[in-house]
Amino acid sequence: MVINKANFIVLKALYFIEGVSWIMRESKYLRLFLSPDGSNFDSFVEVLRNCMAHLKEWWAVPSPIPEDVDLFREGSRLPEAGEPPEQVLADLVVRLKRCRRLNDRNLSFMRPSPNVYSVVVLCMASLQNPNNAGRVRWVGGKHAAAFQYEVTPNIEEESIKMLADIVGFDRSRAGGNIVSGGTVAILTALLVARDKSLKGVAREGLFGRKSVKVLTSRASHFAIRKAMRILGLGENNLIEVPVATDEQLKEFVKSRTPLPLKPSESEYEERLEELGKRGEAVIAVIPTVGTTAARTIEPVEPLVKLRNRYGFQLVVDAAFGGFARLLDEPAKKMRGIEESDAVIIDPHKWGYVPYPCGAVLFRNSEDLKLLEYEVPYYEPAPTVEGSRPGSSAAALWVALKTLGKEGYREIIGRCIENAMYLEKRLREEGHYPVHEVDLNTVNFDVKCDTCNRRAQNKLNERVVEEINKRRRFLIGFIRELPGIKIDGEPLSTIHVEFMNPYTSEELIEEFIDELKHAYRNAI
Ligand SMILES: Cc1ncc(COP(=O)(O)O)c(C=O)c1O
């Protein structure tokens, strides 16, 4: 329709009538929001209680695998008119009941059951919808936006200091921020490494510059590759050192000696020497503390010495294993982390905080300056993200305060002990753990004296299928242990990971019985 003066007046009149009638009608959608006098607060709490009651029935079933695994999709058409929330929530609850339970029998790939008080806080704080994008500065000042712009940023700052304590940084010097997860934390740390090493790059860009390298191990997370690409450093400039020597692989095949799955200091040193001779700069080295597939702890201490000699940024990806530094044995294995330049630590992994909650820490908070932007209306937080959920900061703060050092030691310690116990029992049953157990995970081959690698991989997969089919336990299968090839074949293993604080030795014995049954059917 062409808008001319005549129909503009008609349109205005129509909008006016519609507007007036909307106000007079008392929209049915108003109940989707809390009323200013709080009169519908109780009905909101009631809805929450009803949903939780439905989920409670579902939660109390012991099997970690839901009965109905036939996932349906409803289609994605936006409804013409809003549907009653009771109906929409009831539909959603049906769908949520098809999720795996995060209970004591769920031993599959990284499924942390969150601290319930953090879950409550996420919901509670979200009513205020705090945004940690930055702190208030403009007209109106503190009084205008106190909760949104001061309270949860302060909570974030306190939480960051507590995380700094965990990894051994000096809390008075360290800084960092909460991000959506390990991927953005790695991106942030590499951005800082890039901008510190390549002066002027933030404004001028990378075009016309010589390429630079980043070193990591073959067991590291693909988030590093992603960051190389996003930052314009190029995936081809990521050099991945091996995590097993030929000798170790031979011993593994010959006598089933578990692989340490750790790169040696000399691997890094040789690459640094070689690149140095070719005049190629290495801007960062990234060891992993708690690798994704095997949760092994790669040595950090030797890299501190190399950092001091070669001058790269030492970024430790402790997204998974960082919280385990509170325990003596893992802390010994990750010695040196406290001297690194930056650490990735994800509270939404072993910190038992609900998603999304990752964190990047810098030993020296000065590094955060490289992430700062000048804007006229507020002081933006030094982060690559924009709006960020203050509710996540609150959920983290509550998890840290309710568990404390002792709580994390107990719960994480139990997970590690369970992994050690399973490792021992597997050996007694004649099966073969494929790597040394550092943290909470055991990857293993079931016994088969006549199997070549391909047959062993197939047998392992059948055993996993048999176990999961019976729905008493849920376990994982790693199709390819990163960086390992045996006779040209990938190493596919059975993956058991302990994260749930209720998993006991008795339950592991039950698992061993289940494994015996599955093995008989699979062989
Ligand atoms: C060692 C490690 N680093 C980084 C990541 C990426 O974390 P996120 O999935 O939270 O982005 C993961 C995820 O599993 C990981 O295991």
The ligand as a Gaussian input file, in Angstrom:
#p B3LYP/6-31G(d) Opt

LIG

0 1
 C       39.861000     -29.411000      27.745000
 C       38.715000     -28.657000      27.143000
 N       38.908000     -27.383000      26.731000
 C       37.920000     -26.663000      26.179000
 C       36.658000     -27.187000      26.012000
 C       35.577000     -26.362000      25.386000
 O       34.653000     -26.007000      26.362000
 P       33.168000     -25.532000      26.019000
 O       32.466000     -26.713000      25.435000
 O       32.627000     -25.112000      27.338000
 O       33.246000     -24.415000      25.060000
 C       36.408000     -28.498000      26.430000
 C       35.084000     -29.096000      26.268000
 O       34.839000     -30.246000      26.488000
 C       37.464000     -29.253000      27.013000
 O       37.292000     -30.525000      27.417000

